[in-house]
């Protein structure tokens, strides 16, 4: 199967699993509607694809990684809902549609986020099947620490503390590592854990994901300046309006393009110990060339 | 050790563990301060005490249950922070002190809640020690489902949907079962799981906790009418002002007192299969006689 076909197959698998995640659940309140509204709004599904494909690359069955893939996407989605709240970034549009609180109100949006964060653990635990409990525990340990105050939540706190202040490149890199890097890294590492990869495999996968995550963020900052609003599904120029220090304000567009190129090469190199890194290598390149 | 002494010993153990939970963590933002502000604000610690003591009653070592006890208290605390937000119940006081968002602002309060919810899983996973991974997985499965949209989060959504509407007794009981009962039940059941209790043990413990949780809520509704603000650390009469249907508006104070008595007797009876139910029986009585 070539890269495009496998990417499409992975996405279809993930969409189907996410669609079914809350089918038939109670209580009869609109909370699942609000959760699904954001969870099923499309998106690139980069994190769950990483989980499935690192599992495959490390010799595991991607089907066993699917619940963990869904979990990481739920955590990503909850973070978007909470970040968009009026008391946070106060955004009206996300993936081309009104943000969660614009449709369901703030209270429900807070709860939908809480529900998705919790559902990540529910879904991974109830979908564990025959997977060895040690691996379930290891994978969730990895996920929880990446998502928490020492990872993504801490990154969002740092981000808010930094708004309007002038940051150095190392501040911005630290921020990225916490705010988006940690979860991307966990997404990849969980696939490796599910496959039974050893510590060296995990380290290599973390290194790959670290490089990819940083390149991804730099590309995001570039698209906020050069991108097309219709392609992105959100307004551009938001960083500049918020007076945020980004990789573009620090390094310029040309400097950013060079960083992205270097990081992508390093990501590729990190996978050299694996027999079949082709898909994940192609994915790194794909993310760098994207326009949305 | 008599009831009072053991209760004090359990509380001391829990306070100490919660105090140390986030020691030395990074990144350097005020997020851990905000998390600790609410987590270490006192409170009865009913849920973690249940976890420790059901573990002991089922023949396990309460020390092994301590990380799970901390986890359930973190989830309880996060739910209070989010429930107090302006877009939810908009409360200014909690346990006699300004609510989290009053001190740290709304954005940080949202993140502190998110951080505590995630930390529940972090703390349980990193504190698992030699506990069999199957039991870790079972206990977290129990916790996640109780906390999520099919449990506590769903209950809060139901509660908000019901505000200003007239509810029947069965509506109010359903609401309680989701909003507070599910987590209390999970707190108790996790202790039993850690101890290696069988399905009948778990069922008995759930039954006990279900009765206790309902009695606890009825008592809460009574205290909102009859309680002393200084004792409670929060304003009374809030239910009446919010035009909420409560057990008191449905059954009156006398009817409530009778329900509480009956439920406490049933909770006691649910533990008849265990050799040493004395502490948990006494706890049920203690919670019913409380004035805060």
Interface residues (C-beta under 8 A of the other chain):
Chain A: X22 X25 X26 X27 X29 X30 X31 X32 X35 X78 X79 X82 X85 X87 X88 X105 X106 X107 X108 X110 X111 X113 X114 X115 X117 X118 X119 X121 X122 X125 X126 X128 X132 X133 X134 X136 X137 X140 X141 X144 X145 X147 X148 X149 X150 X153 X154 X155 X156 X157 X158 X160 X161 X174 X178
Chain B: X22 X25 X26 X27 X29 X30 X31 X32 X35 X78 X79 X82 X85 X87 X88 X105 X106 X107 X108 X110 X111 X113 X114 X115 X117 X118 X119 X121 X122 X125 X126 X128 X132 X133 X134 X136 X137 X140 X141 X144 X145 X147 X148 X149 X150 X153 X154 X155 X156 X157 X158 X160 X161 X174 X178
